[in-house]
Amino acid sequence: MRTEYCFFTDKGSRPVNEDYSGHISSKGMDCFILCDGLGGHGMGDKASQFVVEYVKEYFENCASLEEFTTTVANSTQKALRNEQADLGFTDKMKTTAVILVINGSEGVSIHVGDSRMYHFRNNEVIFRTRDHSIPQMLVLTGEISEDEIRSHPDRNKVLRAFGDDREELKCEISGFDIEEGDTFLLCSDGFWEPVTEKEMTDSLKKTSSMEEWLEVMSVIARDNSEDKKMDNFTAVAVGLRGEP
């Protein structure tokens, strides 16, 4: 299988884009990272860029996927907290993160916060990461429905993030099989809030490339956010295709 991918980002109505994403290939594996800096704490743009670049370097230097998966969260947390201390910003520089690693027919997602990864097969969502947020907790306790996350007044309140005051940060790690034709979407909350899962799958069915898919969804995001202040919105689309 070959990996096709495309990146999209827009600062929306905000003066600064605090989202950041990246990709690195190493040892026959692909690693994609997307971060959304927490603007309410300040220096979110610095935090998101720092984490993406640190994870890329860390991935390249790890001896195996298992080593990366089991150690990247705490290593990144320690590195960002040290950067905060060095710059005198111990109460700032926080970010969500979602990581996708593709290793042949196997995949791993690692995430903290409310940036998401969706896994599509046959143009349907078969998995998505679960947000570390107040609305997601309310869904798990049955107080609100999944659809109500997008409009909940506390939807932007995350419960975990890189750069918070924990020395050890617990991330969610999920492993899964990958088949030819599978598609993945990594996105910040500014992207998935105005684009529903049905709109994601409908547009995936109608497009023929990762670039076209992101273009269509970015238009949907803008249309659904008309007359609203738009957050930064960023996405990475990844498709596993047969050899040409």
KOLNULUM-49610 format. One line per 5 residues: number of its first residue (from 0); their letters; for each residue y, x, z of N, C-alpha, C, O. Coordinates in Angstrom, 2 decimals. Layout:
<atoms>
NUM = a = Y/X/Z/Y/X/Z/Y/X/Z/Y/X/Z | ... $
</atoms>
This chain:
<atoms>
0 = mrtey = -1.21/0.84/0.00/0.00/0.00/0.00/1.25/0.87/0.00/1.27/1.95/0.59 | 2.26/0.39/-0.65/3.56/1.07/-0.61/4.54/0.21/0.17/4.42/-1.02/0.21 | 5.50/0.86/0.77/6.47/0.18/1.62/7.80/0.05/0.89/8.40/1.04/0.49 | 8.26/-1.18/0.73/9.59/-1.45/0.20/10.49/-1.89/1.34/10.07/-2.66/2.20 | 11.71/-1.41/1.36/12.59/-1.82/2.45/14.05/-1.80/2.02/14.43/-1.13/1.06 $
5 = cfftd = 14.85/-2.56/2.77/16.27/-2.67/2.48/17.03/-2.93/3.77/16.50/-3.58/4.68 | 18.25/-2.45/3.86/19.10/-2.63/5.04/20.32/-3.47/4.68/20.83/-3.40/3.57 | 20.76/-4.28/5.64/21.99/-5.06/5.47/22.74/-5.07/6.79/22.13/-5.21/7.85 | 24.06/-4.94/6.73/24.87/-5.10/7.94/26.27/-5.57/7.57/26.78/-5.25/6.50 | 26.86/-6.34/8.46/28.22/-6.85/8.27/28.84/-7.02/9.65/28.16/-7.48/10.58 $
10 = kgsrp = 30.09/-6.68/9.80/30.71/-6.78/11.13/31.14/-8.19/11.46/31.60/-8.45/12.58 | 31.00/-9.14/10.50/31.39/-10.52/10.77/32.86/-10.63/11.09/33.70/-10.07/10.39 | 33.17/-11.36/12.16/34.57/-11.55/12.55/35.03/-10.53/13.59/36.18/-10.56/14.03 | 34.14/-9.64/13.97/34.46/-8.68/15.02/35.21/-7.47/14.45/35.01/-7.12/13.29 | 36.06/-6.83/15.26/36.79/-5.66/14.76/35.92/-4.43/14.59/36.24/-3.54/13.79 $
15 = vnedy = 34.80/-4.36/15.33/33.92/-3.20/15.28/32.48/-3.67/15.08/32.07/-4.67/15.67 | 31.73/-2.96/14.25/30.31/-3.27/14.08/29.50/-2.46/15.10/29.40/-1.24/15.00 | 28.93/-3.16/16.06/28.16/-2.50/17.11/26.65/-2.51/16.83/25.86/-2.07/17.66 | 26.27/-3.03/15.65/24.87/-2.95/15.22/24.65/-1.62/14.50/25.58/-1.04/13.92 | 23.41/-1.14/14.55/23.09/0.11/13.86/21.59/0.10/13.58/20.81/-0.38/14.41 $
20 = sghis = 21.19/0.62/12.43/19.77/0.63/12.09/19.43/1.92/11.36/20.31/2.63/10.87 | 18.13/2.20/11.29/17.71/3.42/10.63/16.23/3.41/10.32/15.50/2.51/10.72 | 15.79/4.44/9.60/14.40/4.57/9.17/14.04/6.05/9.09/14.87/6.90/8.75 | 12.78/6.34/9.40/12.27/7.69/9.22/10.79/7.61/8.87/10.06/6.77/9.40 | 10.36/8.49/7.99/8.94/8.63/7.66/8.45/9.95/8.22/9.11/10.98/8.10 $
25 = skgmd = 7.27/9.91/8.85/6.69/11.12/9.42/5.20/10.93/9.59/4.74/9.88/10.04 | 4.44/11.95/9.23/2.98/11.94/9.40/2.32/10.74/8.73/1.34/10.20/9.24 | 2.86/10.33/7.60/2.30/9.21/6.86/2.65/7.85/7.42/2.11/6.84/6.97 | 3.55/7.79/8.39/3.96/6.54/9.01/5.43/6.27/8.75/6.22/7.20/8.54 | 5.80/4.99/8.77/7.20/4.58/8.65/7.66/3.98/9.96/6.96/3.17/10.56 $
30 = cfilc = 8.85/4.38/10.40/9.44/3.85/11.63/10.82/3.28/11.31/11.68/3.98/10.79 | 11.01/2.01/11.64/12.28/1.32/11.44/12.86/0.94/12.80/12.13/0.48/13.68 | 14.15/1.14/12.98/14.80/0.84/14.25/16.07/0.05/13.99/16.83/0.36/13.07 | 16.30/-0.97/14.80/17.54/-1.73/14.75/18.05/-1.95/16.17/17.29/-2.36/17.04 | 19.33/-1.68/16.39/19.95/-1.84/17.70/21.22/-2.68/17.59/21.91/-2.67/16.58 $
35 = dglgg = 21.50/-3.40/18.67/22.71/-4.23/18.76/23.40/-3.88/20.06/22.95/-4.29/21.14 | 24.49/-3.13/19.97/25.22/-2.71/21.16/25.84/-3.89/21.89/26.31/-4.84/21.27 | 25.83/-3.82/23.22/26.37/-4.91/24.03/27.88/-4.75/24.16/28.38/-3.95/24.95 | 28.60/-5.53/23.36/30.05/-5.38/23.29/30.76/-5.70/24.58/31.80/-5.12/24.87 | 30.22/-6.62/25.37/30.87/-6.98/26.62/30.93/-5.84/27.62/31.73/-5.87/28.56 $
40 = hgmgd = 30.08/-4.83/27.43/30.06/-3.69/28.35/30.87/-2.51/27.81/31.10/-1.54/28.53 | 31.29/-2.57/26.55/32.06/-1.49/25.96/31.18/-0.39/25.43/30.09/-0.16/25.95 | 31.64/0.30/24.40/30.92/1.43/23.81/29.58/1.02/23.22/28.67/1.84/23.10 | 29.44/-0.25/22.85/28.18/-0.71/22.28/27.85/-0.02/20.98/26.68/0.24/20.70 | 28.87/0.28/20.17/28.62/0.97/18.90/28.07/2.37/19.13/27.22/2.84/18.38 $
45 = kasqf = 28.56/3.04/20.18/28.06/4.39/20.49/26.62/4.32/21.00/25.80/5.18/20.68 | 26.33/3.30/21.80/24.98/3.17/22.36/23.97/2.89/21.27/22.90/3.50/21.24 | 24.28/1.98/20.36/23.32/1.62/19.31/23.05/2.79/18.38/21.91/3.03/18.00 | 24.09/3.52/18.01/23.89/4.68/17.14/23.10/5.77/17.86/22.21/6.39/17.28 | 23.43/5.99/19.13/22.72/7.02/19.89/21.23/6.71/19.95/20.40/7.60/19.72 $
50 = vveyv = 20.86/5.46/20.26/19.46/5.09/20.42/18.71/5.20/19.09/17.59/5.72/19.06 | 19.30/4.72/18.01/18.63/4.82/16.72/18.36/6.27/16.35/17.25/6.61/15.94 | 19.35/7.12/16.49/19.18/8.52/16.11/18.21/9.23/17.05/17.44/10.09/16.62 | 18.25/8.88/18.33/17.33/9.50/19.28/15.89/9.09/18.97/14.99/9.93/18.96 | 15.66/7.81/18.72/14.31/7.32/18.43/13.77/7.96/17.15/12.59/8.31/17.09 $
55 = keyfe = 14.60/8.12/16.15/14.15/8.76/14.91/13.67/10.18/15.17/12.61/10.58/14.70 | 14.46/10.93/15.91/14.07/12.31/16.23/12.82/12.35/17.10/11.94/13.19/16.92 | 12.76/11.44/18.05/11.60/11.40/18.96/10.33/11.05/18.19/9.27/11.63/18.44 | 10.43/10.12/17.27/9.28/9.74/16.44/8.78/10.92/15.63/7.57/11.16/15.53 | 9.70/11.65/15.06/9.32/12.80/14.22/8.62/13.88/15.04/7.75/14.58/14.52 $
60 = ncasl = 8.98/14.01/16.31/8.43/15.09/17.14/7.18/14.70/17.90/6.52/15.57/18.47 | 6.83/13.41/17.94/5.62/12.99/18.66/4.37/13.37/17.87/4.36/13.34/16.64 | 3.33/13.73/18.60/2.09/14.17/17.96/1.28/13.01/17.40/0.50/13.20/16.48 | 1.47/11.82/17.96/0.66/10.68/17.53/1.43/9.38/17.76/2.41/9.35/18.49 | 0.95/8.32/17.13/1.56/7.00/17.33/1.37/6.55/18.77/2.27/5.94/19.35 $
65 = eeftt = 0.21/6.83/19.35/-0.04/6.44/20.74/0.95/7.11/21.68/1.48/6.47/22.59 | 1.22/8.40/21.47/2.19/9.09/22.31/3.56/8.46/22.17/4.25/8.23/23.17 | 3.96/8.17/20.94/5.27/7.56/20.71/5.36/6.20/21.39/6.33/5.91/22.09 | 4.35/5.37/21.17/4.37/4.01/21.69/4.47/3.96/23.21/5.19/3.13/23.77 | 3.75/4.84/23.87/3.68/4.78/25.34/4.82/5.51/26.04/5.00/5.34/27.24 $
70 = tvans = 5.57/6.32/25.32/6.59/7.13/26.00/8.02/6.92/25.49/8.97/7.33/26.16 | 8.20/6.29/24.32/9.52/6.24/23.71/10.52/5.47/24.56/11.69/5.85/24.63 | 10.10/4.38/25.21/11.06/3.56/25.95/11.69/4.32/27.09/12.92/4.37/27.20 | 10.87/4.91/27.95/11.44/5.61/29.11/12.18/6.88/28.71/13.16/7.25/29.35 | 11.70/7.56/27.65/12.41/8.75/27.18/13.79/8.37/26.65/14.77/9.06/26.92 $
75 = tqkal = 13.86/7.29/25.89/15.14/6.84/25.35/16.08/6.37/26.46/17.27/6.67/26.44 | 15.53/5.64/27.42/16.34/5.18/28.55/16.94/6.37/29.30/18.13/6.37/29.64 | 16.13/7.35/29.56/16.61/8.54/30.28/17.69/9.26/29.48/18.71/9.67/30.04 | 17.46/9.41/28.19/18.42/10.12/27.34/19.75/9.39/27.28/20.81/10.02/27.34 | 19.73/8.05/27.17/20.98/7.30/27.10/21.70/7.32/28.44/22.93/7.42/28.47 $
80 = rneqa = 20.96/7.21/29.53/21.60/7.28/30.85/22.24/8.66/31.07/23.31/8.75/31.68 | 21.61/9.70/30.59/22.19/11.04/30.69/23.46/11.14/29.84/24.43/11.77/30.25 | 23.43/10.51/28.66/24.61/10.51/27.80/25.76/9.74/28.46/26.91/10.16/28.39 | 25.44/8.63/29.10/26.46/7.88/29.84/27.11/8.75/30.90/28.34/8.79/31.03 | 26.28/9.46/31.66/26.79/10.30/32.75/27.65/11.43/32.20/28.70/11.75/32.76 $
85 = dlgft = 27.20/12.04/31.10/27.95/13.16/30.51/29.32/12.71/30.02/30.29/13.47/30.09 | 29.41/11.48/29.52/30.67/10.98/28.96/31.50/10.22/29.99/32.63/9.83/29.71 | 30.94/10.00/31.19/31.65/9.27/32.22/31.66/7.78/32.00/32.60/7.09/32.41 | 30.61/7.25/31.34/30.54/5.82/31.02/29.27/5.21/31.62/28.50/4.57/30.92 | 29.07/5.40/32.92/27.81/4.95/33.53/27.68/3.43/33.57/26.58/2.91/33.72 $
90 = dkmkt = 28.79/2.72/33.43/28.71/1.25/33.43/28.85/0.68/32.02/29.05/-0.52/31.85 | 28.75/1.54/31.02/28.93/1.12/29.63/27.77/1.65/28.78/26.77/2.13/29.32 | 27.91/1.55/27.47/26.93/2.07/26.51/25.54/1.47/26.73/24.62/2.15/27.17 | 25.41/0.19/26.41/24.13/-0.50/26.51/23.79/-1.13/25.15/24.69/-1.48/24.38 | 22.50/-1.25/24.88/22.10/-1.80/23.58/20.71/-2.40/23.63/19.84/-1.94/24.37 $
95 = tavil = 20.52/-3.44/22.83/19.17/-3.94/22.58/18.51/-3.01/21.56/19.17/-2.14/20.99 | 17.22/-3.19/21.33/16.53/-2.40/20.31/15.25/-3.10/19.90/14.58/-3.72/20.71 | 14.93/-2.98/18.63/13.62/-3.40/18.12/13.14/-2.33/17.15/13.89/-1.88/16.27 | 11.89/-1.94/17.32/11.29/-0.86/16.54/10.04/-1.38/15.85/9.25/-2.10/16.47 | 9.85/-1.03/14.60/8.63/-1.34/13.86/8.05/-0.05/13.32/8.74/0.72/12.65 $
100 = vings = 6.77/0.19/13.62/6.07/1.34/13.05/4.93/0.83/12.19/4.13/0.00/12.63 | 4.86/1.32/10.97/3.79/0.96/10.04/2.93/2.18/9.81/3.41/3.23/9.36 | 1.66/2.03/10.11/0.69/3.12/9.98/-0.51/2.59/9.20/-1.50/2.16/9.77 | -0.39/2.64/7.88/-1.46/2.12/7.04/-1.62/0.62/7.23/-0.68/-0.14/6.98 | -2.79/0.20/7.66/-3.07/-1.22/7.87/-2.81/-1.66/9.30/-3.20/-2.76/9.69 $
105 = egvsi = -2.16/-0.81/10.08/-1.83/-1.14/11.46/-0.32/-1.09/11.68/0.38/-0.30/11.05 | 0.16/-1.94/12.57/1.57/-1.94/12.90/1.78/-2.08/14.39/0.92/-2.57/15.11 | 2.95/-1.62/14.84/3.33/-1.74/16.24/4.80/-2.12/16.30/5.63/-1.56/15.58 | 5.12/-3.08/17.17/6.52/-3.39/17.44/6.83/-3.08/18.90/5.99/-3.30/19.78 | 8.02/-2.57/19.14/8.51/-2.27/20.48/9.91/-2.85/20.56/10.75/-2.58/19.70 $
110 = hvgds = 10.18/-3.64/21.61/11.53/-4.19/21.66/11.99/-4.41/23.09/11.20/-4.55/24.02 | 13.32/-4.43/23.22/13.97/-4.77/24.48/15.25/-5.52/24.13/16.00/-5.11/23.24 | 15.50/-6.64/24.84/16.68/-7.44/24.55/16.36/-8.57/23.58/15.23/-9.06/23.54 | 17.36/-9.00/22.81/17.18/-10.16/21.94/17.30/-9.86/20.46/17.45/-10.78/19.65 | 17.24/-8.59/20.07/17.04/-8.29/18.66/15.57/-8.55/18.35/14.69/-8.24/19.16 $
115 = rmyhf = 15.29/-9.11/17.19/13.95/-9.61/16.90/13.26/-8.90/15.74/13.89/-8.31/14.87 | 11.92/-8.99/15.76/11.11/-8.65/14.60/10.25/-9.87/14.25/9.56/-10.42/15.11 | 10.30/-10.27/12.99/9.46/-11.33/12.46/8.40/-10.72/11.55/8.69/-9.79/10.79 | 7.17/-11.23/11.62/6.08/-10.82/10.75/5.69/-12.03/9.90/5.30/-13.07/10.43 | 5.81/-11.88/8.58/5.49/-12.97/7.66/4.22/-12.65/6.88/3.99/-11.51/6.46 $
120 = rnnev = 3.40/-13.66/6.69/2.21/-13.54/5.83/2.09/-14.84/5.04/2.17/-15.93/5.60 | 1.90/-14.70/3.73/1.86/-15.88/2.86/3.10/-16.75/3.06/3.02/-17.98/3.07 | 4.23/-16.08/3.22/5.53/-16.74/3.34/5.67/-17.62/4.57/6.46/-18.56/4.59 | 4.89/-17.32/5.60/5.00/-18.04/6.86/5.12/-17.05/8.02/4.57/-15.94/7.95 | 5.83/-17.45/9.08/5.95/-16.59/10.26/4.63/-16.64/11.03/4.19/-17.71/11.45 $
125 = ifrtr = 4.01/-15.47/11.22/2.78/-15.43/12.02/3.02/-14.75/13.38/2.16/-14.81/14.27 | 4.18/-14.13/13.54/4.50/-13.51/14.84/5.99/-13.22/14.88/6.60/-12.87/13.88 | 6.56/-13.38/16.06/7.90/-12.83/16.31/7.96/-12.34/17.74/7.27/-12.86/18.62 | 8.79/-11.35/17.95/9.01/-10.85/19.30/9.69/-11.91/20.15/10.40/-12.76/19.61 | 9.47/-11.87/21.44/10.09/-12.83/22.35/11.28/-12.17/23.04/11.17/-11.08/23.60 $
130 = dhsip = 12.41/-12.85/23.00/13.66/-12.30/23.53/13.57/-12.05/25.04/12.92/-12.80/25.77 | 14.23/-11.01/25.47/14.46/-10.81/26.91/15.84/-11.40/27.20/16.84/-10.69/27.31 | 15.87/-12.72/27.31/17.13/-13.44/27.48/16.91/-14.65/28.37/15.78/-15.09/28.59 | 18.00/-15.19/28.88/17.91/-16.38/29.73/17.34/-17.58/28.95/16.45/-18.25/29.48 | 17.81/-17.88/27.73/17.23/-19.02/27.02/15.73/-18.86/26.74/14.99/-19.84/26.80 $
135 = qmlvl = 15.28/-17.65/26.43/13.85/-17.46/26.18/13.05/-17.73/27.44/11.95/-18.28/27.36 | 13.57/-17.36/28.60/12.89/-17.66/29.85/12.81/-19.17/30.08/11.82/-19.68/30.60 | 13.87/-19.87/29.69/13.88/-21.33/29.84/12.86/-21.99/28.91/12.27/-23.02/29.25 | 12.65/-21.39/27.74/11.61/-21.89/26.84/10.24/-21.70/27.47/9.40/-22.60/27.43 | 10.01/-20.54/28.06/8.71/-20.23/28.66/8.41/-21.14/29.85/7.24/-21.41/30.14 $
140 = tgeis = 9.45/-21.60/30.54/9.23/-22.51/31.67/9.28/-23.98/31.26/9.13/-24.87/32.10 | 9.49/-24.23/29.97/9.47/-25.59/29.46/10.75/-26.38/29.65/10.76/-27.59/29.46 | 11.83/-25.70/30.02/13.09/-26.41/30.28/13.87/-26.72/29.01/14.60/-27.71/28.95 | 13.72/-25.88/27.99/14.34/-26.16/26.69/13.32/-25.85/25.60/12.30/-25.21/25.86 | 13.59/-26.32/24.39/12.71/-26.04/23.26/13.11/-24.75/22.58/14.20/-24.23/22.80 $
145 = edeir = 12.22/-24.23/21.76/12.50/-23.00/21.01/13.75/-23.16/20.16/14.56/-22.24/20.05 | 13.91/-24.33/19.55/15.06/-24.56/18.66/16.38/-24.54/19.42/17.43/-24.28/18.82 | 16.35/-24.82/20.72/17.59/-24.89/21.50/18.12/-23.52/21.89/19.24/-23.43/22.40 | 17.36/-22.47/21.66/17.84/-21.12/21.98/19.14/-20.83/21.24/20.07/-20.25/21.81 | 19.19/-21.22/19.97/20.34/-20.86/19.12/21.66/-21.47/19.59/22.72/-20.93/19.31 $
150 = shpdr = 21.60/-22.58/20.29/22.83/-23.25/20.72/23.05/-23.21/22.23/24.00/-23.80/22.73 | 22.17/-22.53/22.94/22.29/-22.51/24.40/23.53/-21.71/24.82/23.80/-20.66/24.23 | 24.28/-22.18/25.81/25.50/-21.46/26.22/25.24/-20.05/26.75/26.15/-19.22/26.73 | 24.03/-19.77/27.24/23.70/-18.44/27.75/22.90/-17.62/26.76/22.21/-16.67/27.15 | 22.96/-17.97/25.47/22.09/-17.32/24.49/22.38/-15.83/24.33/21.52/-15.08/23.88 $
155 = nkvlr = 23.57/-15.39/24.71/23.91/-13.98/24.56/23.67/-13.16/25.83/24.02/-11.98/25.88 | 23.08/-13.77/26.84/22.83/-13.06/28.10/21.42/-12.47/28.09/20.43/-13.18/28.26 | 21.35/-11.15/27.88/20.06/-10.48/27.84/19.68/-9.99/29.24/20.55/-9.70/30.06 | 18.39/-9.90/29.48/17.88/-9.52/30.80/17.50/-8.05/30.88/17.35/-7.51/31.97 | 17.33/-7.41/29.74/17.00/-5.98/29.70/17.72/-5.34/28.52/17.92/-5.98/27.49 $
160 = afgdd = 18.09/-4.09/28.68/18.71/-3.36/27.58/18.65/-1.87/27.87/18.64/-1.46/29.03 | 18.60/-1.09/26.83/18.72/0.35/27.02/20.12/0.65/27.58/21.12/0.12/27.11 | 20.14/1.50/28.59/21.41/1.86/29.21/21.72/1.07/30.45/22.74/1.32/31.09 | 20.86/0.11/30.83/21.11/-0.60/32.08/20.76/0.31/33.26/20.42/1.47/33.05 | 20.83/-0.21/34.48/20.75/0.67/35.65/19.31/0.98/36.10/19.12/1.52/37.19 $
165 = reelk = 18.31/0.65/35.28/16.93/0.96/35.62/16.57/2.37/35.18/16.89/2.78/34.06 | 15.90/3.11/36.04/15.42/4.43/35.64/14.27/4.31/34.65/14.16/5.10/33.72 | 13.40/3.31/34.86/12.31/3.05/33.93/12.51/1.66/33.33/12.69/0.68/34.06 | 12.47/1.59/32.02/12.75/0.34/31.32/11.47/-0.18/30.68/10.84/0.53/29.89 | 11.11/-1.40/31.00/9.90/-1.99/30.44/10.22/-2.66/29.11/11.01/-3.59/29.04 $
170 = ceisg = 9.59/-2.16/28.06/9.70/-2.78/26.74/8.44/-3.57/26.45/7.39/-3.33/27.04 | 8.56/-4.51/25.53/7.38/-5.25/25.06/6.79/-4.49/23.88/7.50/-4.12/22.95 | 5.48/-4.27/23.92/4.77/-3.55/22.86/3.70/-4.48/22.29/2.89/-5.03/23.04 | 3.69/-4.65/20.98/2.71/-5.51/20.33/2.08/-4.77/19.16/2.79/-4.20/18.33 | 0.76/-4.78/19.09/0.05/-4.20/17.95/-0.53/-5.30/17.09/-0.87/-6.37/17.59 $
175 = fdiee = -0.65/-5.05/15.78/-1.14/-6.08/14.87/-1.67/-5.43/13.59/-1.33/-4.29/13.26 | -2.50/-6.18/12.88/-3.02/-5.74/11.59/-2.01/-6.06/10.50/-1.24/-7.01/10.61 | -2.03/-5.25/9.45/-1.14/-5.44/8.31/-1.98/-5.60/7.05/-2.94/-4.86/6.84 | -1.60/-6.56/6.22/-2.27/-6.78/4.96/-1.28/-6.61/3.81/-0.07/-6.76/3.99 | -1.79/-6.29/2.64/-0.95/-6.22/1.46/-0.24/-7.56/1.26/-0.87/-8.61/1.33 $
180 = gdtfl = 1.05/-7.51/1.02/1.85/-8.72/0.85/2.60/-9.13/2.09/3.48/-10.00/2.03 | 2.28/-8.53/3.23/3.01/-8.85/4.46/4.47/-8.41/4.36/4.80/-7.46/3.66 | 5.32/-9.14/5.06/6.75/-8.84/5.09/7.24/-8.87/6.52/6.75/-9.65/7.34 | 8.20/-8.01/6.83/8.77/-7.93/8.17/10.28/-8.03/8.09/10.91/-7.59/7.13 | 10.85/-8.62/9.14/12.30/-8.70/9.25/12.70/-8.27/10.65/12.29/-8.88/11.63 $
185 = lcsdg = 13.51/-7.23/10.75/14.14/-6.83/12.00/15.57/-7.31/11.94/16.24/-7.11/10.92 | 16.07/-7.95/13.00/17.43/-8.48/12.91/18.07/-8.62/14.28/17.40/-8.85/15.29 | 19.38/-8.49/14.30/20.16/-8.71/15.52/20.36/-10.20/15.72/20.12/-11.00/14.81 | 20.80/-10.59/16.93/20.98/-12.02/17.19/22.06/-12.62/16.31/22.04/-13.82/16.03 | 23.02/-11.79/15.86/24.04/-12.28/14.95/23.48/-12.69/13.61/24.13/-13.43/12.87 $
190 = fwepv = 22.29/-12.22/13.29/21.63/-12.59/12.03/20.69/-13.78/12.22/20.74/-14.73/11.43 | 19.84/-13.75/13.27/18.85/-14.84/13.39/19.45/-16.13/13.96/18.88/-17.20/13.75 | 20.56/-16.05/14.68/21.14/-17.30/15.21/21.57/-18.25/14.09/21.27/-19.44/14.18 | 22.27/-17.79/13.04/22.68/-18.72/11.99/21.66/-18.92/10.86/21.91/-19.70/9.94 | 20.52/-18.24/10.93/19.49/-18.38/9.88/18.19/-18.82/10.55/17.59/-18.05/11.30 $
195 = tekem = 17.77/-20.04/10.30/16.56/-20.56/10.93/15.31/-19.94/10.31/15.36/-19.36/9.22 | 14.18/-20.08/11.01/12.93/-19.56/10.48/12.55/-20.24/9.16/12.02/-19.59/8.26 | 12.83/-21.54/9.04/12.54/-22.23/7.78/13.39/-21.68/6.65/12.91/-21.53/5.53 | 14.65/-21.37/6.93/15.51/-20.78/5.90/15.03/-19.37/5.53/15.14/-18.96/4.38 | 14.51/-18.64/6.51/13.93/-17.32/6.22/12.75/-17.43/5.26/12.68/-16.71/4.27 $
200 = tdslk = 11.82/-18.35/5.58/10.62/-18.46/4.75/10.93/-19.09/3.39/10.36/-18.68/2.38 | 11.81/-20.08/3.36/12.17/-20.70/2.07/12.80/-19.67/1.13/12.49/-19.64/-0.06 | 13.69/-18.83/1.67/14.34/-17.83/0.82/13.38/-16.72/0.44/13.51/-16.13/-0.63 | 12.41/-16.42/1.31/11.41/-15.40/0.98/10.57/-15.85/-0.21/10.23/-15.04/-1.07 | 10.23/-17.13/-0.24/9.42/-17.67/-1.34/10.16/-17.58/-2.67/9.52/-17.43/-3.72 $
205 = ktssm = 11.48/-17.67/-2.65/12.26/-17.78/-3.87/12.77/-16.44/-4.40/13.35/-16.39/-5.48 | 12.56/-15.38/-3.65/13.11/-14.08/-4.05/11.98/-13.10/-4.37/10.84/-13.29/-3.97 | 12.34/-12.06/-5.10/11.32/-11.13/-5.60/11.47/-9.71/-5.06/10.67/-8.83/-5.41 | 12.47/-9.47/-4.22/12.65/-8.13/-3.66/13.25/-8.24/-2.27/13.81/-9.27/-1.90 | 13.13/-7.18/-1.51/13.70/-7.17/-0.17/15.22/-7.25/-0.23/15.84/-7.91/0.61 $
210 = eewle = 15.81/-6.61/-1.20/17.27/-6.65/-1.34/17.76/-8.06/-1.65/18.74/-8.52/-1.07 | 17.07/-8.73/-2.56/17.47/-10.09/-2.92/17.29/-11.03/-1.74/18.13/-11.90/-1.50 | 16.20/-10.86/-0.99/15.94/-11.70/0.18/17.07/-11.58/1.21/17.56/-12.59/1.72 | 17.48/-10.33/1.51/18.56/-10.14/2.46/19.88/-10.70/1.94/20.66/-11.26/2.71 | 20.12/-10.56/0.66/21.35/-11.10/0.08/21.41/-12.62/0.25/22.45/-13.17/0.63 $
215 = vmsvi = 20.29/-13.30/-0.04/20.25/-14.75/0.07/20.46/-15.17/1.53/21.23/-16.09/1.81 | 19.78/-14.50/2.46/19.93/-14.86/3.87/21.31/-14.56/4.40/21.80/-15.29/5.27 | 21.96/-13.52/3.91/23.31/-13.21/4.37/24.30/-14.30/3.95/25.25/-14.61/4.68 | 24.08/-14.89/2.78/24.92/-16.01/2.33/24.68/-17.22/3.22/25.62/-17.91/3.60 | 23.41/-17.48/3.55/23.08/-18.58/4.45/23.75/-18.39/5.80/24.30/-19.33/6.38 $
220 = ardns = 23.71/-17.16/6.31/24.33/-16.86/7.61/25.82/-17.18/7.57/26.35/-17.77/8.51 | 26.49/-16.79/6.50/27.93/-17.06/6.39/28.20/-18.56/6.26/29.11/-19.09/6.89 | 27.40/-19.24/5.42/27.61/-20.68/5.22/27.39/-21.45/6.53/28.14/-22.37/6.84 | 26.36/-21.07/7.27/26.05/-21.77/8.53/27.03/-21.42/9.65/27.05/-22.07/10.69 | 27.83/-20.38/9.42/28.80/-19.95/10.44/30.23/-20.31/10.05/31.19/-19.83/10.65 $
225 = edkkm = 30.37/-21.16/9.03/31.71/-21.53/8.57/32.51/-22.14/9.71/32.01/-22.97/10.47 | 33.75/-21.70/9.82/34.67/-22.15/10.87/34.27/-21.64/12.26/34.78/-22.13/13.27 | 33.38/-20.67/12.32/33.00/-20.07/13.58/33.32/-18.58/13.55/33.40/-17.97/12.48 | 33.50/-18.00/14.72/33.66/-16.55/14.80/32.28/-15.91/14.69/31.40/-16.14/15.52 | 32.11/-15.10/13.67/30.80/-14.50/13.42/30.63/-13.20/14.18/31.53/-12.36/14.20 $
230 = dnfta = 29.49/-13.05/14.80/29.09/-11.80/15.43/28.74/-10.81/14.32/28.57/-11.20/13.16 | 28.62/-9.52/14.67/28.00/-8.56/13.75/26.63/-9.12/13.37/25.92/-9.64/14.23 | 26.25/-9.02/12.10/24.91/-9.46/11.73/24.25/-8.42/10.83/24.79/-8.01/9.80 | 23.06/-8.02/11.26/22.36/-6.88/10.67/20.88/-7.19/10.55/20.30/-7.84/11.42 | 20.26/-6.71/9.47/18.84/-6.94/9.27/18.22/-5.81/8.46/18.89/-5.15/7.67 $
235 = vavgl = 16.93/-5.61/8.69/16.12/-4.68/7.91/14.93/-5.48/7.39/14.20/-6.08/8.18 | 14.72/-5.49/6.09/13.58/-6.18/5.49/12.58/-5.15/4.99/12.95/-4.16/4.35 | 11.31/-5.38/5.30/10.25/-4.44/4.96/9.11/-5.21/4.32/8.63/-6.19/4.90 | 8.66/-4.79/3.14/7.55/-5.45/2.47/6.43/-4.46/2.15/6.70/-3.33/1.74 | 5.20/-4.89/2.34/4.03/-4.07/2.02/3.44/-4.57/0.71/2.95/-5.70/0.63 $
240 = rgep = 3.51/-3.75/-0.29/3.12/-4.17/-1.62/1.98/-3.30/-2.17/1.73/-2.20/-1.68 | 1.30/-3.83/-3.18/0.23/-3.07/-3.83/0.80/-1.93/-4.64/1.97/-1.94/-5.01 | -0.02/-0.95/-4.91/0.43/0.17/-5.73/0.76/-0.31/-7.13/0.04/-1.14/-7.68 | 1.85/0.22/-7.72/2.25/-0.23/-9.07/1.24/0.21/-10.12/1.42/-0.09/-11.31 $
</atoms>
